[in-house]
Amino acid sequence: MMKTISLMISGLALASFFLFGAQSARITFTNNCPNTIWPGTLTADQKPQLSTTGFELASKASTSLDAQAPWKGRFWARTGCTTNASGRFSCATADCASGQVACNGNGAVPPASLVEINIVENGGQDFYDVNLVDGFNLPVSVSTEGGSGECKTSSCPANVNAVCPAELQLKATDGSVIACKSACTAFNQPQYCCTGDFSTPATCPPTNYSMIFENQCPQAYSYAYDDVNSTFTAPVHLITLSLFAQLEVILEYEMIPRIMHACILHAF
């Protein structure tokens, strides 16, 4: 039995997720970007971490990781990474602040485009989404293949950095915009973070800032209570997650209404 998920990250194509016997899953990462990317991984719910929690991936290169089902976690792409004279590793966007290429259980420091996956055992429904609640650094897409049902593509193919307002911009030393913060990250106010008196869907509606992400990427989570429109489910054999380079024009994914997505990844 096998499940497959493919991921493409900003040029990074986290590609192919195979599930063998509903016990072992294989995730293949392919970098379709012209630049090197440093994927990060984070396992949730006290599940075992993958064999690596971060690694370097050259342009057009691929690598695979195995995971045990059930598995739940997230992936992202780090950019602009360097190692200083004292040996500390850091990245311009989506750094995990471990000081190393491996994230060692740390998540991405916002802003970061996130892909979240929940793989279950024995043919249950698997969930996936693109999450911009922590901001945006690279375009990303999640698509499915095989199985039954109507598995839909969840994508953020737009370059949100191009329309990011000045107060949300994260800039490189040369002044170029390399990521777009969420309003929560930028201002740390309850009305933007959906905390305190704003901690329910009724009291924390979309804001003008979250609508920037919403308008560019209507299938992705744009704020904390965007679940209904942005989590995807469907019975499939293959899930493909694609995060494309900022300058790459993406034509192969048609926009679809945001719906709840759950996929049953049946055995081959």
Residue pairs with C-beta under 8 A, 6 or more apart in sequence:
1 19
1 20
1 21
1 22
1 23
1 267
1 268
2 18
2 19
2 20
2 21
2 237
2 267
2 268
3 17
3 18
3 19
3 20
3 22
3 25
3 69
3 119
3 126
3 237
3 238
3 239
3 265
4 16
4 17
4 18
4 19
4 26
4 145
4 146
4 237
4 238
4 239
4 265
5 14
5 16
5 17
5 18
5 25
5 27
5 117
5 119
5 128
5 238
5 239
5 240
5 241
6 13
6 14
6 15
6 16
6 17
6 28
6 30
6 238
6 239
6 240
6 241
6 242
7 13
7 14
7 15
7 17
7 27
7 28
7 29
7 75
7 115
7 240
7 241
7 242
7 243
8 14
8 15
8 30
8 32
8 140
8 141
8 240
8 241
8 242
8 243
8 244
9 29
9 31
9 33
9 37
9 39
9 75
9 76
9 77
9 138
9 140
9 241
9 242
9 243
10 33
10 37
10 77
10 79
10 113
10 137
10 138
10 139
10 140
10 243
10 244
10 245
10 246
11 31
11 32
11 33
11 34
11 35
11 37
11 59
11 77
11 138
11 243
11 244
11 245
11 248
12 29
12 30
12 31
12 32
12 33
12 37
12 39
12 57
12 77
12 138
12 243
13 29
13 30
13 31
13 32
13 62
13 242
13 243
14 27
14 28
14 29
14 30
14 39
14 75
14 115
14 241
14 242
14 243
15 28
15 29
15 30
15 62
15 240
16 26
16 27
16 28
16 64
16 238
16 240
17 25
17 26
17 27
17 28
17 117
17 119
17 238
17 239
18 25
18 26
18 28
19 25
19 26
19 69
19 119
19 265
19 267
20 26
21 267
22 69
22 121
22 122
22 123
22 267
23 68
23 69
23 121
24 66
24 67
24 68
24 69
25 66
25 67
25 68
25 69
25 71
25 119
26 64
26 65
26 66
26 67
27 50
27 64
27 65
27 66
27 67
28 62
28 63
28 64
29 39
29 57
29 62
29 63
29 64
29 65
30 60
30 61
30 62
31 37
31 57
31 58
31 59
31 60
31 61
31 62
32 59
32 60
32 242
32 244
32 245
32 248
33 59
33 244
33 245
33 248
34 59
34 245
35 59
35 79
35 245
36 56
36 57
36 58
36 59
36 81
37 57
37 77
37 78
37 79
38 54
38 55
38 56
38 57
38 77
38 78
38 79
38 81
38 91
38 101
39 54
39 55
39 57
39 75
39 76
39 77
39 78
40 53
40 54
40 75
40 76
40 77
40 78
40 94
40 96
40 103
40 107
40 108
41 49
41 50
41 52
41 53
41 54
41 65
41 73
41 74
41 75
41 103
42 53
42 73
42 74
42 75
42 103
42 105
42 106
42 107
42 108
43 49
43 50
43 67
43 71
43 72
43 73
44 72
44 73
44 74
45 72
47 68
47 70
47 71
47 72
47 73
48 68
49 105
50 65
50 66
50 67
50 73
51 65
51 66
52 65
52 102
53 96
53 102
53 103
53 104
53 105
53 106
54 78
54 96
54 98
54 100
54 101
54 102
54 103
54 104
55 63
55 101
55 102
56 81
56 101
57 63
67 119
69 119
69 120
69 121
70 118
70 119
70 120
70 121
71 117
71 118
71 119
72 117
72 118
72 119
73 116
73 117
74 107
74 108
74 114
74 115
74 116
74 117
74 131
75 114
75 115
75 117
75 241
76 94
76 108
76 112
76 113
76 114
76 115
76 137
77 94
77 113
77 137
77 138
77 243
78 91
78 93
78 94
78 95
78 96
78 108
79 91
79 92
79 93
79 94
79 137
79 138
79 178
80 91
80 92
80 93
80 172
80 178
81 89
81 90
81 91
81 92
81 95
81 101
82 89
82 90
82 91
83 89
84 90
88 99
89 98
89 99
89 100
89 101
90 97
90 99
92 172
92 178
93 111
93 112
93 137
93 138
93 170
93 178
93 179
94 108
94 109
94 111
94 112
94 113
94 137
94 179
95 108
95 109
96 103
96 104
96 106
96 107
96 108
96 109
97 106
97 109
98 104
98 106
108 114
108 134
110 134
110 135
110 181
110 182
110 185
111 134
111 135
111 136
111 137
111 170
111 179
111 180
111 181
111 182
111 185
112 134
112 135
112 136
112 137
112 179
113 130
113 131
113 132
113 135
113 136
113 137
113 138
113 139
113 140
113 156
113 243
114 130
114 131
114 132
114 133
114 134
115 128
115 129
115 130
115 131
115 140
115 142
115 241
115 243
116 127
116 128
116 129
116 130
116 131
117 126
117 127
117 128
117 239
117 241
118 126
118 127
118 128
119 126
119 265
120 126
123 264
123 265
123 266
123 267
124 264
125 233
125 235
125 262
125 263
125 264
126 233
126 236
126 239
126 262
126 263
126 264
126 265
127 231
127 232
127 233
127 261
127 262
127 263
128 142
128 154
128 231
128 232
128 233
128 239
128 241
128 261
128 263
129 142
129 154
129 220
129 221
129 230
129 231
129 232
129 261
130 140
130 141
130 142
130 154
130 155
130 156
130 217
130 219
130 220
130 221
130 230
131 220
131 221
131 230
132 156
132 160
132 182
132 213
132 217
132 220
132 221
132 222
133 182
133 184
133 221
133 222
133 223
133 224
133 226
134 182
134 185
135 168
135 170
135 179
135 180
135 181
135 182
135 185
136 156
136 160
136 161
136 164
136 179
136 180
136 213
136 217
137 161
137 170
137 178
137 179
137 180
138 243
138 244
138 245
138 246
139 155
139 156
139 157
139 158
139 159
139 243
139 244
139 245
139 246
139 248
139 250
140 155
140 156
140 220
140 241
140 242
140 243
140 244
141 153
141 154
141 155
141 156
141 157
141 240
141 241
141 242
141 243
141 244
141 250
141 253
142 153
142 154
142 155
142 232
142 239
142 240
142 241
142 242
143 153
143 154
143 155
143 239
143 240
143 241
143 242
143 253
144 151
144 152
144 153
144 234
144 236
144 238
144 239
144 240
144 263
145 151
145 236
145 237
145 238
145 239
145 240
146 236
146 237
146 238
146 266
147 234
147 235
147 236
147 237
147 238
147 263
147 264
147 265
147 266
148 235
148 236
148 264
148 266
149 234
149 235
149 236
149 263
149 264
150 234
151 232
151 233
151 234
151 235
151 236
151 239
151 261
151 263
152 232
152 234
152 256
152 259
152 261
153 219
153 253
153 254
153 256
154 219
154 220
154 230
154 232
154 258
154 261
155 217
155 219
155 220
155 242
155 250
155 253
155 255
156 216
156 217
156 219
156 220
157 217
157 244
157 250
157 253
158 216
158 217
159 246
159 247
160 180
160 212
160 213
160 216
160 217
161 169
161 177
161 178
161 179
161 180
161 246
162 177
163 212
163 216
164 177
164 180
164 181
164 212
165 209
165 212
167 186
168 180
168 181
168 182
168 183
168 186
168 209
168 212
169 177
169 179
169 180
169 181
170 177
170 178
170 179
170 180
170 181
171 177
171 178
172 178
180 212
180 213
182 192
182 209
182 210
182 213
182 223
183 189
183 192
183 207
183 209
183 210
184 192
184 193
184 194
186 192
190 196
190 197
190 198
190 199
191 198
191 204
191 207
192 207
192 209
192 210
193 224
194 204
194 223
194 224
194 225
197 203
198 204
200 225
201 225
204 223
204 224
204 225
206 214
206 222
206 223
206 226
207 223
210 222
210 223
210 226
211 222
213 220
213 222
213 223
214 222
214 223
214 226
218 229
218 255
218 258
219 229
219 230
219 255
219 256
219 258
220 230
221 227
221 230
221 231
222 230
227 260
228 260
229 257
229 258
229 259
230 258
231 260
231 261
231 262
232 259
232 260
232 261
232 262
232 263
233 260
233 261
233 262
233 263
234 261
234 262
234 263
234 264
235 263
235 264
235 265
235 266
236 263
236 264
236 265
236 266
237 265
237 266
237 268
238 265
239 263
239 265
244 250
